[in-house]
Amino acid sequence: MSIRRITALTMLLSFILLTLTSIILYIVPEGRVAYWSDWKMMGLSKTQWGDIHINLGFLFLAAGLLHLYYNWKPMTAYMKNKARELKIFTPNFNVALLITLVFTIGTLFHIPPFRTILDFGGSFKDAAADKYGEPPYGHAELSSLKMFAKRTGLDLEEMKKQLTAANVTFTGDEQTLLEIAKTNNTTPKVIYEHMQEPQPQLQAGETPAFPDEPFPGLGRKVLKDLCDTYDLDLAAVMSAFTAKGMAVDPDKSLKQIATDNDSDPHALFEIIHEVATAQ
């Protein structure tokens, strides 16, 4: 056996697997969605894919350092000028450095096409959030029934009554949603759906009232569609934003509008809520 060959093959295999885990983590739902819905791919959770990616990264780094050691002479040859003098900033090195800096700075400042790559990955995450749903708050699955009722404003006794009616097994108020979900071979999302009272059906032509609190998935809502859903006066909403010194495109999501105006979706919600209340 040859250590040099083992090193090269280890680099190759870890690179292939790192590429796979990178693709998975590129499209994986946001943590709050993945944990809420017990998301898995190829039987592995988001946490497991992340753990594999980290340790493969260390393996690739170790193999890379060994590879550098065994190939030090060819590597230094790349950094020599025509006079065979060692020079770090050779034309080849400068080009490689420039490419690396362009990718790094372009990503930090969200300059196209780097922003496009990030937005494309974000579209997978948004689609997953629409498909699987979002928790009322981050890591809600780790909350006990008692804490969950307090955080969401739901009645604890009514929650337990609904769970019992749905034949959900639980031991007490201190049991977490995740523990209850595992006991019943389901997901925290399904447990949450069971504990809610049936919502009254809207009559034909009736529109829902605008909520008093920000709701999961708010940032993905397109402003125009949001106004249509709750029958809000789009012109009045636009005027409210203009009064706050914000430039708003109604065909953009609240998250995009917030980014354009150095704000956040919750702050935009407050402005829209004021218009909805006055309407």
QUIJODA-V363141 format. One record per residue. RES is the residue in three letters. SS is DSSP state (h for helix, s for strand, l for the rest). PHI is phi in radians with two decimals (* if undefined). BURIAL is 1 if it has 24 or more other ideal C-beta (glycine too) atoms within 12 Angstrom, else 0. Layout:
res=<RES/RES>
ss=<SS/SS>
phi=<PHI/PHI>
burial=<BURIAL/BURIAL>
This chain:
res=<MET/SER/ILE/ARG/ARG/ILE/THR/ALA/LEU/THR/MET/LEU/LEU/SER/PHE/ILE/LEU/LEU/THR/LEU/THR/SER/ILE/ILE/LEU/TYR/ILE/VAL/PRO/GLU/GLY/ARG/VAL/ALA/TYR/TRP/SER/ASP/TRP/LYS/MET/MET/GLY/LEU/SER/LYS/THR/GLN/TRP/GLY/ASP/ILE/HIS/ILE/ASN/LEU/GLY/PHE/LEU/PHE/LEU/ALA/ALA/GLY/LEU/LEU/HIS/LEU/TYR/TYR/ASN/TRP/LYS/PRO/MET/THR/ALA/TYR/MET/LYS/ASN/LYS/ALA/ARG/GLU/LEU/LYS/ILE/PHE/THR/PRO/ASN/PHE/ASN/VAL/ALA/LEU/LEU/ILE/THR/LEU/VAL/PHE/THR/ILE/GLY/THR/LEU/PHE/HIS/ILE/PRO/PRO/PHE/ARG/THR/ILE/LEU/ASP/PHE/GLY/GLY/SER/PHE/LYS/ASP/ALA/ALA/ALA/ASP/LYS/TYR/GLY/GLU/PRO/PRO/TYR/GLY/HIS/ALA/GLU/LEU/SER/SER/LEU/LYS/MET/PHE/ALA/LYS/ARG/THR/GLY/LEU/ASP/LEU/GLU/GLU/MET/LYS/LYS/GLN/LEU/THR/ALA/ALA/ASN/VAL/THR/PHE/THR/GLY/ASP/GLU/GLN/THR/LEU/LEU/GLU/ILE/ALA/LYS/THR/ASN/ASN/THR/THR/PRO/LYS/VAL/ILE/TYR/GLU/HIS/MET/GLN/GLU/PRO/GLN/PRO/GLN/LEU/GLN/ALA/GLY/GLU/THR/PRO/ALA/PHE/PRO/ASP/GLU/PRO/PHE/PRO/GLY/LEU/GLY/ARG/LYS/VAL/LEU/LYS/ASP/LEU/CYS/ASP/THR/TYR/ASP/LEU/ASP/LEU/ALA/ALA/VAL/MET/SER/ALA/PHE/THR/ALA/LYS/GLY/MET/ALA/VAL/ASP/PRO/ASP/LYS/SER/LEU/LYS/GLN/ILE/ALA/THR/ASP/ASN/ASP/SER/ASP/PRO/HIS/ALA/LEU/PHE/GLU/ILE/ILE/HIS/GLU/VAL/ALA/THR/ALA/GLN>
ss=<l/l/h/h/h/h/h/h/h/h/h/h/h/h/h/h/h/h/h/h/h/h/h/h/h/h/h/l/l/l/h/h/h/h/h/h/h/l/l/s/s/l/l/s/s/h/h/h/h/h/h/h/h/h/h/h/h/h/h/h/h/h/h/h/h/h/h/h/h/h/l/h/h/h/h/h/h/l/l/s/l/l/l/l/l/s/l/l/l/l/h/h/h/h/h/h/h/h/h/h/h/h/h/h/h/h/h/h/l/l/l/l/l/h/h/h/h/h/h/h/h/h/h/h/h/h/h/h/h/h/h/h/l/l/l/l/l/l/l/h/h/h/l/s/h/h/h/h/h/h/h/h/l/l/l/h/h/h/h/h/h/h/h/h/h/l/l/l/l/l/l/l/l/l/l/s/h/h/h/h/h/h/h/l/l/l/l/h/h/h/h/h/h/h/h/l/l/l/l/l/l/l/l/l/l/l/l/l/l/l/l/l/l/l/l/l/l/h/h/h/l/s/h/h/h/h/h/h/h/l/l/l/l/h/h/h/h/h/h/h/h/h/h/l/l/l/l/l/l/l/l/l/s/h/h/h/h/h/h/h/l/l/l/l/h/h/h/h/h/h/h/h/h/h/h/h/h/h/l>
phi=<*/-2.07/-1.07/-1.07/-1.23/-1.05/-1.07/-1.11/-1.22/-1.12/-1.04/-1.12/-1.16/-1.17/-1.13/-1.09/-1.23/-1.12/-1.10/-1.09/-1.15/-1.13/-1.13/-1.07/-1.24/-1.22/-1.83/-1.11/-1.07/-0.99/-0.93/-1.09/-1.37/-1.08/-1.27/-1.17/-1.74/0.96/-1.12/-2.50/-2.38/0.99/1.43/-1.95/-1.45/-1.01/-1.08/-1.15/-1.10/-1.14/-1.10/-1.09/-1.07/-1.11/-1.23/-1.14/-1.10/-1.16/-1.10/-1.10/-1.12/-1.10/-1.14/-1.14/-1.15/-1.13/-1.08/-1.11/-1.10/-1.31/-2.14/-1.13/-1.10/-1.06/-1.16/-1.19/-1.11/-1.16/-1.91/-1.95/-1.48/-1.15/-1.47/1.14/-1.66/-1.20/-2.53/-1.14/-1.52/-1.40/-0.96/-1.13/-1.15/-1.10/-1.14/-1.08/-1.13/-1.09/-1.07/-1.11/-1.16/-1.07/-1.13/-1.18/-1.19/-1.06/-1.22/-1.09/-1.71/0.92/-1.60/-1.03/-1.53/-1.17/-1.13/-1.08/-1.09/-1.17/-1.14/-1.13/-1.13/-1.12/-1.14/-1.15/-1.18/-1.13/-1.11/-1.15/-1.12/-1.18/-1.30/-1.68/1.47/-2.12/-1.29/-1.08/-2.73/-1.05/0.97/-1.10/-1.14/-1.59/-1.43/-1.25/-0.98/-1.12/-1.19/-1.10/-1.08/-1.17/-1.25/-1.72/1.41/-1.43/-1.39/-1.05/-1.14/-1.20/-1.03/-1.16/-1.12/-1.15/-1.14/-1.11/-1.11/-1.58/1.07/-1.58/-1.53/-2.61/-1.79/3.06/-1.18/-1.55/-1.32/-1.39/-1.09/-1.14/-1.13/-1.12/-1.09/-1.14/-1.09/-1.78/0.91/-2.53/-2.01/-0.98/-1.06/-1.16/-1.06/-1.09/-1.14/-1.18/-1.43/-1.59/-1.27/-1.00/-1.40/-1.11/-1.33/-1.33/-1.32/-1.00/1.47/-1.50/-1.90/-1.22/-1.32/-1.15/-1.13/-1.51/-2.24/-1.00/-2.06/-1.00/1.47/-0.98/-1.08/-1.46/-1.24/-1.33/-0.96/-1.08/-1.16/-1.07/-1.15/-1.14/-1.07/-1.83/0.95/-1.66/-1.31/-1.04/-1.09/-1.17/-1.13/-1.08/-1.12/-1.13/-1.18/-1.06/-1.10/-1.57/1.36/-1.81/-1.61/-2.21/-1.86/-1.11/-1.57/-1.78/-1.31/-1.08/-1.12/-1.16/-1.10/-1.08/-1.10/-1.11/-1.99/0.89/-2.30/-2.49/-0.99/-1.17/-1.16/-1.16/-1.02/-1.07/-1.15/-1.13/-1.09/-1.09/-1.16/-1.11/-1.20/-1.37/-1.25>
burial=<0/0/0/0/0/0/1/0/0/1/1/0/0/1/0/0/0/1/0/0/1/0/0/1/1/0/1/1/1/1/1/1/1/1/1/1/1/1/1/0/0/0/0/0/0/1/0/0/1/0/0/1/1/0/0/1/0/0/1/1/0/0/1/0/0/0/1/0/0/0/0/0/0/0/0/0/0/0/0/0/0/0/0/0/0/0/0/0/0/0/0/0/0/0/0/0/0/0/0/0/0/0/0/0/0/0/0/0/0/0/0/0/0/0/0/0/0/0/0/0/1/1/0/1/1/1/0/1/1/0/0/1/1/1/1/1/0/0/0/1/1/1/1/1/1/0/0/1/1/0/0/1/0/1/0/1/0/0/1/1/0/1/1/0/0/0/0/1/0/1/0/0/0/0/1/1/1/1/1/1/1/0/0/0/0/1/1/1/1/1/1/1/1/1/1/1/0/0/0/0/0/0/0/0/0/0/0/0/0/1/0/0/0/1/1/1/1/1/1/1/1/1/1/0/0/1/1/0/0/1/0/1/0/1/0/0/1/1/0/1/1/0/0/0/0/1/0/1/0/1/0/1/1/1/1/1/1/1/0/0/0/0/1/0/1/0/0/1/1/1/1/1/1/0/1/1/0/0/0>
